[in-house]
Amino acid sequence: QDAKAGRVKASAQCAVCHGSNGMSQLPTAPNLAGQVDIYLAKALEDFRAGRRENEMMSVVAKGLSDADIANLAAWYASIPITVGTPP
Amino acid sequence: QDAKAGRVKASAQCAVCHGSNGMSQLPTAPNLAGQVDIYLAKALEDFRAGRRENEMMSVVAKGLSDADIANLAAWYASIPITVGTPP
């Protein structure tokens, strides 16, 4: 897993919807900052394999290699988030 | 949307995997703290309708009402998160 390579890939293909720091730019796109890497990798694999469908993600994931998926998951999981006390 | 009611529902059914503050307790469960509410509601609707499948979530979502889904989404979206600078 290479978070730096993941960061480069993300800035090209993911940041437009998921934000440069992993915070969503669209109501239909989830925040990815600090997300669990194993969960992220599975989501991308599911989109790529068609086990999970989304207009945008099904297309984006088609072009991802296993290395891309591991690197993207490592990148987003590496973004530090802190949780505050709910209102 | 009633985040407080969502918090009560979450503590009963979701916290075991997603954590009492929305931070994942399992490598296969995503963090939900501060997630986009529209995205969360759609995910729960998709699990409930079978458009998306997960061993655990397909079962959990079956028993959720529309109000439950709106309240759970409001609750998790209300948990404040701050994003730090990636390493």
Backbone of each chain as ProteinMPNN parsed JSONL, in Angstrom:
{"seq_chain_A": "QDAKAGRVKASAQCAVCHGSNGMSQLPTAPNLAGQVDIYLAKALEDFRAGRRENEMMSVVAKGLSDADIANLAAWYASIPITVGTPP", "coords_chain_A": {"N_chain_A": [[0.851, -1.212, 0.0], [0.565, 2.147, -0.913], [0.275, 5.133, 0.186], [0.983, 7.636, -0.74], [1.099, 7.373, -3.525], [-1.513, 6.788, -3.816], [-2.641, 9.183, -3.121], [-1.958, 10.811, -5.269], [-3.332, 9.55, -7.347], [-5.907, 9.878, -6.372], [-6.223, 12.647, -6.447], [-6.461, 13.056, -9.096], [-8.703, 11.575, -9.926], [-10.688, 11.324, -7.924], [-11.015, 13.421, -6.149], [-12.647, 15.439, -7.104], [-15.293, 14.832, -6.455], [-15.086, 13.746, -3.885], [-13.523, 15.504, -2.535], [-10.416, 17.28, -1.869], [-9.341, 16.701, 0.548], [-10.696, 14.532, 1.318], [-13.215, 15.134, 2.199], [-16.582, 15.244, 1.488], [-17.859, 16.695, -1.541], [-20.27, 16.651, -2.654], [-23.761, 15.967, -2.164], [-24.397, 13.321, -2.615], [-22.083, 11.97, -2.464], [-19.931, 10.207, -0.317], [-18.055, 11.231, 2.639], [-14.601, 10.469, 2.763], [-12.401, 10.743, 4.266], [-10.177, 9.483, 6.639], [-11.451, 7.05, 6.631], [-12.096, 3.499, 7.12], [-9.576, 1.435, 5.912], [-9.776, -1.228, 4.912], [-12.508, -1.452, 4.527], [-12.879, 0.515, 2.554], [-11.348, -0.545, 0.44], [-12.804, -2.832, -0.118], [-15.23, -1.713, -0.942], [-14.449, -0.436, -3.319], [-13.586, -2.642, -4.804], [-16.008, -4.011, -4.999], [-17.526, -2.195, -6.519], [-16.017, -2.244, -8.861], [-16.301, -4.898, -9.629], [-18.961, -5.024, -10.054], [-20.642, -5.829, -8.061], [-21.67, -3.968, -6.533], [-23.51, -1.063, -7.223], [-23.212, 2.128, -8.761], [-23.878, 5.081, -10.44], [-21.701, 6.782, -11.033], [-19.473, 5.665, -9.665], [-19.26, 3.07, -10.617], [-18.213, 3.408, -13.112], [-15.804, 4.799, -12.64], [-14.442, 2.936, -11.062], [-13.97, 0.836, -12.737], [-11.612, 1.252, -14.14], [-9.596, 0.847, -12.317], [-6.651, -0.594, -10.93], [-5.569, -3.405, -8.906], [-3.513, -2.452, -7.331], [-3.96, 0.308, -7.454], [-6.365, 0.399, -6.012], [-5.57, -0.492, -3.466], [-3.768, 1.525, -2.835], [-5.347, 3.86, -2.926], [-7.132, 3.302, -0.861], [-5.353, 3.221, 1.263], [-4.469, 5.842, 1.229], [-6.809, 7.467, 1.775], [-7.47, 6.418, 4.264], [-5.37, 7.33, 5.711], [-5.769, 9.955, 6.226], [-6.014, 12.101, 8.853], [-8.629, 12.154, 11.239], [-10.577, 13.739, 13.757], [-12.953, 13.076, 16.27], [-15.635, 14.889, 17.513], [-17.654, 15.883, 20.395], [-20.981, 14.922, 20.18], [-23.793, 17.119, 19.492]], "CA_chain_A": [[0.0, 0.0, 0.0], [1.371, 3.361, -1.036], [-0.679, 6.235, 0.353], [1.389, 8.797, -1.571], [0.629, 7.102, -4.895], [-2.969, 6.88, -3.731], [-2.988, 10.603, -3.085], [-1.838, 11.322, -6.646], [-4.459, 8.968, -8.102], [-7.151, 10.476, -5.869], [-6.367, 14.049, -6.891], [-6.855, 13.037, -10.513], [-9.995, 10.929, -10.226], [-11.667, 11.193, -6.829], [-11.15, 14.66, -5.378], [-13.716, 16.304, -7.625], [-16.517, 14.551, -5.689], [-14.796, 13.407, -2.502], [-12.735, 16.581, -1.914], [-8.959, 17.058, -1.857], [-8.954, 16.12, 1.854], [-11.588, 13.415, 1.624], [-14.515, 15.593, 2.682], [-17.449, 15.234, 0.324], [-18.234, 17.936, -2.24], [-21.593, 16.394, -3.247], [-24.601, 15.277, -1.178], [-24.486, 11.87, -2.86], [-20.753, 11.363, -2.308], [-19.553, 10.13, 1.093], [-16.719, 11.605, 3.096], [-13.708, 9.302, 2.79], [-11.281, 11.057, 5.156], [-10.058, 8.644, 7.826], [-12.309, 5.856, 6.563], [-11.4, 2.228, 7.367], [-9.006, 1.065, 4.607], [-10.319, -2.512, 4.427], [-13.854, -1.16, 4.027], [-12.747, 1.25, 1.288], [-10.875, -1.448, -0.618], [-13.92, -3.707, -0.497], [-16.204, -0.923, -1.705], [-13.923, -0.228, -4.683], [-13.628, -3.947, -5.491], [-17.413, -4.302, -5.317], [-17.924, -1.344, -7.653], [-15.297, -2.714, -10.049], [-16.829, -6.218, -10.021], [-20.394, -4.911, -10.31], [-21.433, -6.313, -6.921], [-22.314, -2.769, -6.0], [-23.666, -0.189, -8.394], [-23.434, 3.566, -8.623], [-23.686, 5.651, -11.771], [-20.348, 7.351, -11.168], [-18.404, 4.803, -9.15], [-19.11, 1.872, -11.463], [-17.33, 3.794, -14.228], [-14.479, 5.131, -12.095], [-13.758, 1.749, -10.517], [-13.601, -0.112, -13.832], [-10.231, 1.468, -14.583], [-8.629, 0.777, -11.214], [-5.92, -1.854, -10.727], [-5.521, -3.804, -7.491], [-2.573, -1.536, -6.653], [-4.68, 1.576, -7.297], [-7.363, 0.25, -4.945], [-4.849, -0.55, -2.181], [-3.16, 2.839, -2.58], [-6.418, 4.819, -2.628], [-7.64, 2.97, 0.481], [-4.328, 3.641, 2.229], [-4.436, 7.308, 1.24], [-7.943, 8.046, 2.505], [-7.408, 5.993, 5.681], [-4.271, 8.051, 6.387], [-6.14, 11.345, 6.526], [-6.417, 12.049, 10.264], [-9.86, 12.851, 11.638], [-10.877, 13.637, 15.182], [-14.407, 13.102, 16.466], [-16.019, 15.744, 18.644], [-18.819, 15.423, 21.161], [-22.204, 15.268, 19.448], [-24.613, 18.182, 20.124]], "C_chain_A": [[0.87, 1.24, 0.0], [0.427, 4.567, -1.011], [-0.321, 7.431, -0.53], [0.912, 8.607, -3.018], [-0.892, 7.202, -4.925], [-3.424, 8.325, -3.767], [-2.97, 11.186, -4.497], [-3.032, 10.843, -7.474], [-5.761, 9.656, -7.689], [-7.328, 11.895, -6.397], [-6.823, 14.088, -8.347], [-8.301, 12.576, -10.676], [-11.059, 11.026, -9.143], [-12.009, 12.531, -6.181], [-12.316, 15.526, -5.851], [-15.022, 16.071, -6.858], [-16.228, 14.371, -4.195], [-13.918, 14.446, -1.8], [-11.262, 16.255, -1.841], [-8.512, 16.483, -0.518], [-9.934, 15.022, 2.279], [-12.921, 13.827, 2.203], [-15.406, 15.884, 1.476], [-17.793, 16.622, -0.216], [-19.656, 17.819, -2.805], [-22.461, 15.653, -2.233], [-24.683, 13.767, -1.405], [-23.142, 11.18, -2.665], [-20.385, 11.354, -0.828], [-18.207, 10.798, 1.379], [-15.883, 10.334, 3.117], [-12.554, 9.519, 3.757], [-11.312, 10.132, 6.366], [-10.895, 7.386, 7.8], [-11.46, 4.59, 6.73], [-10.888, 1.675, 6.029], [-9.58, -0.255, 4.065], [-11.723, -2.307, 3.856], [-13.779, -0.478, 2.661], [-12.326, 0.325, 0.154], [-12.02, -2.353, -1.076], [-14.944, -2.947, -1.336], [-15.73, -0.763, -3.149], [-13.946, -1.538, -5.474], [-15.059, -4.289, -5.904], [-17.908, -3.466, -6.501], [-17.293, -1.859, -8.945], [-15.906, -4.024, -10.562], [-18.333, -6.167, -10.313], [-21.253, -5.472, -9.189], [-22.161, -5.16, -6.236], [-22.394, -1.764, -7.138], [-23.872, 1.262, -8.021], [-23.036, 4.168, -9.971], [-22.229, 6.067, -11.985], [-19.281, 6.315, -10.816], [-18.202, 3.549, -10.0], [-18.161, 2.174, -12.616], [-15.907, 4.016, -13.71], [-13.726, 3.858, -11.702], [-13.296, 0.792, -11.609], [-12.124, 0.004, -14.159], [-9.18, 1.294, -13.504], [-7.962, -0.599, -11.15], [-5.996, -2.207, -9.241], [-4.621, -2.848, -6.706], [-3.245, -0.179, -6.429], [-5.618, 1.501, -6.09], [-6.674, 0.257, -3.578], [-4.288, 0.829, -1.83], [-4.206, 3.882, -2.22], [-6.955, 4.573, -1.214], [-6.654, 3.446, 1.539], [-4.311, 5.166, 2.353], [-5.595, 7.857, 2.094], [-7.921, 7.66, 3.982], [-6.351, 6.791, 6.433], [-4.632, 9.491, 6.737], [-6.684, 11.381, 7.958], [-7.735, 12.784, 10.527], [-10.011, 12.714, 13.147], [-12.386, 13.841, 15.345], [-14.721, 13.948, 17.696], [-17.202, 15.155, 19.38], [-20.083, 15.871, 20.428], [-23.027, 16.314, 20.201], [-25.642, 17.61, 21.098]], "O_chain_A": [[1.793, 1.37, 0.805], [-0.137, 4.963, -2.032], [-1.2, 8.149, -1.008], [0.397, 9.531, -3.648], [-1.484, 7.636, -5.913], [-4.451, 8.656, -4.36], [-3.854, 11.955, -4.873], [-3.657, 11.616, -8.2], [-6.605, 9.974, -8.527], [-8.435, 12.303, -6.749], [-7.486, 15.033, -8.777], [-9.041, 13.137, -11.484], [-12.238, 10.823, -9.433], [-13.132, 12.75, -5.726], [-12.901, 16.267, -5.06], [-15.779, 17.016, -6.635], [-17.017, 14.788, -3.348], [-13.601, 14.299, -0.619], [-10.888, 15.086, -1.76], [-7.454, 15.86, -0.426], [-9.989, 14.638, 3.447], [-13.688, 12.977, 2.654], [-15.048, 16.648, 0.579], [-17.989, 17.577, 0.536], [-20.182, 18.779, -3.368], [-21.956, 14.795, -1.509], [-25.006, 13.019, -0.483], [-23.061, 9.952, -2.694], [-20.512, 12.376, -0.153], [-17.348, 10.917, 0.505], [-16.381, 9.256, 3.444], [-11.803, 8.586, 4.041], [-12.336, 10.006, 7.038], [-11.044, 6.717, 8.823], [-10.25, 4.615, 6.506], [-11.679, 1.467, 5.109], [-9.837, -0.366, 2.866], [-12.087, -2.903, 2.842], [-14.507, -0.834, 1.734], [-12.867, 0.391, -0.95], [-12.185, -2.606, -2.269], [-15.463, -3.473, -2.321], [-16.509, -0.932, -4.087], [-14.28, -1.551, -6.659], [-15.299, -4.787, -7.003], [-18.619, -3.967, -7.372], [-17.943, -1.908, -9.989], [-16.014, -4.236, -11.769], [-18.911, -7.154, -10.767], [-22.469, -5.582, -9.342], [-23.115, -5.347, -5.481], [-21.457, -1.631, -7.925], [-24.608, 1.584, -7.089], [-22.012, 3.816, -10.555], [-21.617, 5.734, -13.0], [-18.321, 6.111, -11.559], [-17.089, 3.029, -10.086], [-17.399, 1.308, -13.047], [-14.94, 3.493, -14.264], [-12.533, 3.719, -11.972], [-12.346, 0.032, -11.422], [-11.456, -0.996, -14.423], [-8.0, 1.559, -13.738], [-8.618, -1.63, -11.297], [-6.436, -1.397, -8.424], [-4.923, -2.483, -5.57], [-3.121, 0.414, -5.358], [-5.661, 2.41, -5.26], [-7.13, 0.924, -2.649], [-4.327, 1.249, -0.673], [-3.993, 4.695, -1.32], [-7.203, 5.518, -0.464], [-7.043, 3.996, 2.569], [-4.159, 5.708, 3.448], [-5.367, 8.625, 3.028], [-8.298, 8.451, 4.846], [-6.423, 6.917, 7.656], [-3.895, 10.166, 7.455], [-7.706, 10.757, 8.245], [-7.918, 13.916, 10.077], [-9.624, 11.705, 13.736], [-13.002, 14.656, 14.659], [-14.152, 13.751, 18.769], [-17.694, 14.078, 19.043], [-20.236, 17.047, 20.097], [-22.961, 16.381, 21.429], [-26.402, 18.364, 21.706]]}, "seq_chain_B": "QDAKAGRVKASAQCAVCHGSNGMSQLPTAPNLAGQVDIYLAKALEDFRAGRRENEMMSVVAKGLSDADIANLAAWYASIPITVGTPP", "coords_chain_B": {"N_chain_B": [[-36.443, 14.789, 10.578], [-34.815, 13.346, 13.309], [-32.284, 13.597, 15.257], [-31.745, 12.895, 17.858], [-33.503, 10.787, 18.418], [-32.476, 9.094, 16.583], [-29.996, 8.635, 17.696], [-30.647, 7.079, 19.907], [-31.726, 4.81, 18.675], [-29.457, 4.02, 17.27], [-27.68, 3.356, 19.313], [-28.773, 1.048, 20.187], [-28.767, -0.698, 17.98], [-26.629, -0.227, 16.178], [-24.223, 0.641, 17.216], [-22.597, -1.369, 18.162], [-21.048, -2.32, 16.046], [-20.38, 0.014, 14.645], [-19.531, 1.74, 16.572], [-19.951, 3.812, 19.517], [-19.597, 6.449, 19.04], [-19.655, 6.61, 16.371], [-17.31, 5.725, 15.246], [-15.645, 3.174, 13.655], [-15.7, -0.206, 14.873], [-14.921, -2.503, 13.787], [-12.981, -4.064, 11.189], [-14.406, -4.392, 8.859], [-16.502, -2.707, 9.01], [-17.617, 0.551, 8.251], [-16.49, 3.841, 9.343], [-18.917, 6.081, 10.625], [-19.233, 8.512, 11.675], [-19.976, 11.91, 11.297], [-20.656, 11.528, 8.664], [-22.082, 12.09, 5.368], [-25.451, 12.93, 5.427], [-27.462, 12.422, 3.443], [-26.162, 10.546, 1.879], [-25.894, 8.465, 3.723], [-28.585, 7.84, 4.26], [-29.369, 6.902, 1.765], [-27.731, 4.652, 1.541], [-28.748, 3.007, 3.583], [-31.365, 2.683, 2.674], [-30.849, 1.31, 0.313], [-29.73, -1.069, 1.294], [-31.937, -2.031, 2.688], [-33.762, -2.386, 0.62], [-32.497, -4.276, -0.853], [-30.867, -3.571, -2.914], [-28.323, -3.232, -2.399], [-25.912, -5.322, -0.923], [-25.049, -6.866, 2.152], [-23.84, -9.034, 4.561], [-24.463, -8.467, 7.262], [-25.693, -5.925, 7.268], [-27.868, -6.154, 5.561], [-29.669, -7.574, 7.04], [-30.014, -5.99, 9.358], [-31.05, -3.645, 8.227], [-33.484, -4.383, 7.246], [-35.412, -4.169, 9.24], [-35.839, -1.488, 9.565], [-37.66, 1.562, 9.693], [-38.845, 4.241, 7.538], [-38.636, 6.556, 9.034], [-36.822, 5.777, 11.003], [-34.543, 5.492, 9.388], [-34.122, 8.12, 8.456], [-33.675, 9.371, 10.911], [-31.415, 8.011, 11.928], [-29.542, 8.687, 9.963], [-29.474, 11.436, 10.348], [-28.478, 11.53, 12.934], [-25.846, 10.338, 12.8], [-24.688, 12.087, 10.958], [-24.615, 14.33, 12.478], [-22.537, 14.101, 14.22], [-19.682, 15.708, 15.128], [-16.785, 16.078, 13.122], [-13.308, 16.682, 12.669], [-10.908, 17.386, 10.186], [-7.571, 16.524, 9.829], [-4.2, 17.434, 8.777], [-2.909, 15.459, 6.259], [-0.327, 12.921, 6.64]], "CA_chain_B": [[-35.228, 14.082, 11.048], [-34.643, 13.544, 14.746], [-30.977, 13.002, 15.56], [-31.761, 12.293, 19.213], [-34.139, 9.465, 18.288], [-31.505, 8.293, 15.827], [-28.933, 8.232, 18.621], [-31.175, 5.977, 20.727], [-31.801, 3.636, 17.784], [-28.09, 3.602, 16.932], [-27.018, 2.71, 20.463], [-29.323, -0.306, 20.318], [-28.546, -1.598, 16.837], [-25.524, 0.072, 15.258], [-22.988, 0.993, 17.919], [-21.747, -2.553, 18.391], [-20.062, -2.392, 14.955], [-19.983, 1.338, 14.178], [-19.014, 2.531, 17.693], [-20.931, 4.71, 20.148], [-19.449, 7.807, 18.457], [-19.609, 6.486, 14.913], [-16.001, 5.277, 14.771], [-15.78, 1.736, 13.449], [-15.141, -1.176, 15.822], [-14.613, -3.711, 12.998], [-12.342, -3.664, 9.926], [-15.332, -4.413, 7.715], [-17.556, -1.7, 9.223], [-17.103, 1.9, 8.046], [-16.809, 4.931, 10.267], [-20.112, 6.806, 10.187], [-19.216, 9.834, 12.314], [-19.886, 13.059, 10.399], [-20.882, 11.157, 7.268], [-23.103, 12.889, 4.679], [-26.732, 12.281, 5.773], [-28.15, 11.915, 2.244], [-25.471, 9.312, 1.478], [-26.233, 7.416, 4.699], [-29.98, 7.417, 4.062], [-29.425, 6.082, 0.553], [-27.107, 3.346, 1.818], [-29.695, 2.21, 4.378], [-32.488, 2.312, 1.795], [-30.368, 0.283, -0.629], [-29.62, -2.343, 2.033], [-33.301, -2.48, 3.005], [-34.439, -2.804, -0.624], [-31.72, -5.349, -1.483], [-30.056, -3.043, -4.02], [-26.943, -3.365, -1.931], [-25.943, -6.477, -0.03], [-23.994, -7.095, 3.145], [-24.366, -10.059, 5.46], [-25.009, -7.881, 8.491], [-26.55, -4.75, 7.035], [-29.13, -6.554, 4.905], [-30.576, -7.997, 8.116], [-30.305, -4.822, 10.207], [-31.848, -2.627, 7.524], [-34.853, -4.891, 6.971], [-36.346, -3.748, 10.282], [-35.854, -0.022, 9.755], [-38.719, 2.353, 9.043], [-38.324, 5.458, 6.887], [-38.275, 7.503, 10.101], [-35.561, 5.279, 11.577], [-33.456, 5.78, 8.449], [-33.877, 9.575, 8.486], [-33.122, 9.736, 12.22], [-30.053, 7.47, 12.016], [-28.698, 9.505, 9.084], [-29.304, 12.745, 11.0], [-27.628, 11.332, 14.107], [-24.432, 10.152, 12.443], [-24.195, 13.306, 10.295], [-24.468, 15.406, 13.482], [-21.329, 13.901, 15.032], [-18.703, 16.607, 14.496], [-15.431, 15.561, 12.891], [-12.409, 17.655, 12.051], [-9.927, 16.687, 9.359], [-6.218, 17.06, 10.01], [-3.36, 17.429, 7.58], [-2.378, 14.106, 6.044], [1.126, 12.781, 6.866]], "C_chain_B": [[-34.991, 14.405, 12.522], [-33.361, 12.825, 15.168], [-30.983, 12.319, 16.928], [-32.384, 10.899, 19.161], [-33.185, 8.522, 17.537], [-30.401, 7.781, 16.737], [-29.382, 7.033, 19.459], [-31.206, 4.688, 19.894], [-30.398, 3.099, 17.511], [-27.448, 2.862, 18.101], [-27.522, 1.274, 20.618], [-28.819, -1.214, 19.201], [-27.249, -1.391, 16.059], [-24.171, 0.182, 15.973], [-22.045, -0.198, 18.09], [-20.69, -2.665, 17.291], [-19.52, -1.002, 14.595], [-19.503, 2.251, 15.306], [-20.032, 3.505, 18.239], [-20.795, 6.131, 19.598], [-19.277, 7.736, 16.946], [-18.247, 6.105, 14.366], [-15.967, 3.752, 14.813], [-15.064, 0.888, 14.499], [-14.678, -2.437, 15.089], [-13.962, -3.293, 11.682], [-13.304, -3.663, 8.735], [-16.434, -3.362, 7.855], [-16.953, -0.303, 9.035], [-17.351, 2.809, 9.248], [-18.041, 5.634, 9.712], [-20.134, 8.22, 10.742], [-19.063, 10.925, 11.26], [-20.132, 12.737, 8.942], [-22.033, 11.992, 6.689], [-24.471, 12.213, 4.861], [-27.46, 11.716, 4.548], [-27.506, 10.601, 1.777], [-25.86, 8.164, 2.418], [-27.651, 6.906, 4.477], [-30.074, 6.514, 2.827], [-28.835, 4.688, 0.805], [-28.089, 2.45, 2.577], [-30.893, 1.776, 3.529], [-32.073, 1.194, 0.836], [-30.221, -1.071, 0.067], [-31.009, -2.908, 2.299], [-33.987, -3.047, 1.758], [-33.68, -3.937, -1.334], [-30.917, -4.873, -2.683], [-28.574, -3.102, -3.671], [-26.931, -4.484, -0.902], [-24.754, -6.53, 0.911], [-24.625, -8.013, 4.187], [-25.099, -9.438, 6.639], [-26.071, -6.821, 8.17], [-27.873, -5.126, 6.371], [-30.147, -6.961, 5.957], [-31.006, -6.787, 8.944], [-31.28, -3.874, 9.509], [-33.293, -3.072, 7.306], [-35.839, -4.294, 7.965], [-36.468, -2.248, 10.456], [-37.019, 0.63, 9.017], [-38.06, 3.544, 8.344], [-37.868, 6.458, 7.95], [-36.96, 7.08, 10.756], [-34.381, 5.696, 10.694], [-33.117, 7.272, 8.485], [-33.215, 9.968, 9.806], [-31.693, 9.234, 12.387], [-29.097, 8.313, 11.168], [-28.425, 10.855, 9.738], [-28.349, 12.623, 12.188], [-26.154, 11.242, 13.69], [-23.857, 11.396, 11.771], [-23.935, 14.409, 11.326], [-23.21, 15.248, 14.336], [-20.201, 14.716, 14.404], [-17.344, 15.931, 14.292], [-14.592, 16.701, 12.318], [-11.312, 16.863, 11.344], [-8.571, 17.338, 9.53], [-5.449, 17.025, 8.703], [-2.763, 16.043, 7.423], [-0.861, 14.072, 6.217], [1.93, 13.007, 5.579]], "O_chain_B": [[-34.97, 15.567, 12.927], [-33.354, 11.616, 15.403], [-30.318, 11.303, 17.132], [-31.877, 9.955, 19.768], [-33.106, 7.328, 17.824], [-29.925, 6.656, 16.588], [-28.615, 6.1, 19.693], [-30.773, 3.628, 20.345], [-30.171, 1.889, 17.517], [-26.756, 1.862, 17.907], [-26.808, 0.4, 21.109], [-28.48, -2.371, 19.447], [-26.813, -2.296, 15.347], [-23.125, -0.139, 15.411], [-20.828, -0.027, 18.153], [-19.557, -3.061, 17.564], [-18.339, -0.858, 14.277], [-19.112, 3.392, 15.058], [-20.894, 3.978, 17.498], [-21.733, 6.924, 19.668], [-18.809, 8.687, 16.32], [-18.034, 6.151, 13.154], [-16.22, 3.129, 15.844], [-13.969, 1.223, 14.949], [-14.107, -3.337, 15.704], [-14.345, -2.273, 11.109], [-13.045, -3.012, 7.724], [-17.211, -3.15, 6.924], [-15.899, -0.005, 9.596], [-18.263, 2.597, 10.047], [-18.199, 5.772, 8.499], [-20.957, 9.038, 10.332], [-18.15, 10.883, 10.436], [-19.858, 13.559, 8.069], [-22.853, 12.531, 7.432], [-24.636, 11.051, 4.491], [-28.022, 10.623, 4.625], [-28.192, 9.675, 1.343], [-26.12, 7.045, 1.976], [-27.898, 5.7, 4.502], [-30.766, 5.496, 2.84], [-29.372, 3.681, 0.344], [-28.242, 1.273, 2.25], [-31.374, 0.649, 3.647], [-32.833, 0.26, 0.58], [-30.553, -2.104, -0.513], [-31.238, -4.109, 2.156], [-34.697, -4.05, 1.828], [-34.178, -4.493, -2.313], [-30.342, -5.691, -3.401], [-27.703, -3.03, -4.538], [-27.851, -4.584, -0.09], [-23.614, -6.275, 0.523], [-25.756, -7.813, 4.63], [-26.217, -9.834, 6.97], [-27.173, -6.823, 8.717], [-28.889, -4.472, 6.604], [-31.344, -6.726, 5.795], [-32.193, -6.581, 9.199], [-32.216, -3.367, 10.126], [-34.203, -2.25, 7.197], [-36.964, -3.951, 7.6], [-37.124, -1.78, 11.387], [-37.32, 0.292, 7.872], [-36.875, 3.816, 8.536], [-36.844, 7.123, 7.79], [-36.096, 7.913, 11.03], [-33.362, 6.183, 11.183], [-31.943, 7.638, 8.54], [-32.305, 10.797, 9.825], [-30.847, 9.946, 12.928], [-27.984, 8.618, 11.595], [-27.304, 11.362, 9.698], [-27.517, 13.5, 12.419], [-25.319, 11.998, 14.187], [-22.691, 11.733, 11.976], [-23.135, 15.313, 11.084], [-22.853, 16.154, 15.089], [-19.803, 14.447, 13.27], [-16.825, 15.286, 15.203], [-15.088, 17.561, 11.59], [-10.853, 15.827, 11.825], [-8.433, 18.554, 9.395], [-5.977, 16.637, 7.661], [-2.173, 15.511, 8.363], [-0.184, 15.07, 5.971], [3.159, 12.926, 5.597]]}, "name": "protein", "num_of_chains": 2, "seq": "QDAKAGRVKASAQCAVCHGSNGMSQLPTAPNLAGQVDIYLAKALEDFRAGRRENEMMSVVAKGLSDADIANLAAWYASIPITVGTPPQDAKAGRVKASAQCAVCHGSNGMSQLPTAPNLAGQVDIYLAKALEDFRAGRRENEMMSVVAKGLSDADIANLAAWYASIPITVGTPP"}
